[in-house]
């Protein structure tokens, strides 16, 4: 049986209604894609470390490793700017601050996972990798937040400039 829209709204919690009215679906989906892209450089790094640990001759292809890592990091920066751009275009200013926090937390979780995994691959007898990962997370959390917020802000500034230029073009014609 089909329910009317009012029945759907009554069955939802007030919190869910506020989230769905505040966050556009396109921005949420773009954010999920962004978080996936942020995890790619770490995955490539783990693959490279695993290949080096298995085959010492793999180190001969250093140029390929640098290119793969560089492309994935550039993609992460570009995706961060695009998310900032879309947050500005959707006029969800609060999304920039919350997205910076979410991105920072996601990067820190990836950092700890990669740190512990690489430590286990390179030296399985080392039992202090979790302590090193926690210390690195504490040290790197603020710079990571600053870089993430800056890239989101740059995307928002580009969107703002874009809207100004398009508005000026419309005024001239």
Buried (B, 14 or more C-beta within 10 A) or exposed (E): EEEEEEEEEEEEEEEEEEEEEEBBEEBEEBBEEBBEBBBBBBEBBBEBBBBBEEEEEBEEBEEEBEEBBEEBBEBBBEBBBBBBBBBBBBEBEEBBEBBBEBBBBBBBEBBBBBBBBBBEBEEEEEEEBEEBBEEBBEEBBEEBBEBBBBBBBBBBBBBEEEEEEEEEEEEEE
